Amino acid sequence: MFNPQRLILARKRRKRTARALAAAIGVSPITISRLENGANEPEDETVEALARALEFPRGFFFAEDVDELPAEAASFRSLSSMTARERDAALSAGVIAYLFSDWVAERFNLPPTDVPELRGDVAPEQAAQVVRANWGLGEQPVSSMIKLLESKGVRVFSLFEDTKNVDAFSCWRGDRPFVFLNTFKSTERSRFDAAHELGHLVLHRHGAPQDSRQAESEADRFASAFLMPIDDVTSRIRYVTDLDSLIQAKKRWGVSVAALNYRLHKLKVVTDWQNRSLNIEISSRGFRRAEPDGLPPETSALWPQVFTSLWRERITREQIAAELNVPVGELETILYRLTGQSAESGDAYVRLRSV
């Protein structure tokens, strides 16, 4: 049977309104409405037209229901500048990631979830310390946020959207946490995004504050404390002479120079006057657009191991896409830049169960 849910999903993924889709395939808007409401069963030629217009395989529209990713279940970094179409397209990419994640989970033993659940009455800085203690991180810098999250059972995917308005988002799907990152950003900012989303997963699993700005502020405070532990920072930086000294210091924690300046200001190592002066210089030197002495991109340890194991069985991405009835380009989208390198030796996260 034709699945109306799949039609809505594909349409939103392509940022099409029902009216625009109707015009593209030469039918009336009411026809699309009735198809999406399940009132009509489409003719074969209509299905073919939908598949061509939306660039999804025909079989996609006849597959079973998939878990939806409602907007209220996801924490988005930027809400004010994001349009509804951009939000829906990103959420639809998340649903496709669900399909791929389920397919992989049926064949591999993946890391179990190990993300502490903390209520909102815990201060973000305290929550960051609790998570670090639970994960045995001590005061040491985090070498790779993506690999750390993966090792704790978080499924990390890429956002490859043709807009700068979609930064990152995270959600819980049952007992499984998901994080979606904009991997076009500098590594330093992407690392902060990953820590920010971890803050949402830890602090807001049971519901974010009604004021979204408060939730974003709490996640930022968590990320800052998680990436730059207070004792490690204050033992190494007792005062700041100039911006160049911050550029050298930021490399230890893998953060942007702006993030380090913010952290030092909150810790009262940098005065209000210094903070203003440094922020002005950061902007004037273009460091908000291009990070000085930038780090190489972080990559996944999990997905390269999965694909290496699958390749031994001669299973390609094209075959996976065909089984999922999705365009192979959609798999590339959710894995973009995450699989650019082989997994590090010793990161034995996955074991092939059966293929």
Order of alpha helices (4+ residues) and beta strands (2+ residues): alpha-alpha-alpha-alpha-beta-alpha-beta-alpha-alpha-beta-beta-beta-alpha-alpha-alpha-alpha-alpha-alpha-alpha-alpha-alpha-beta
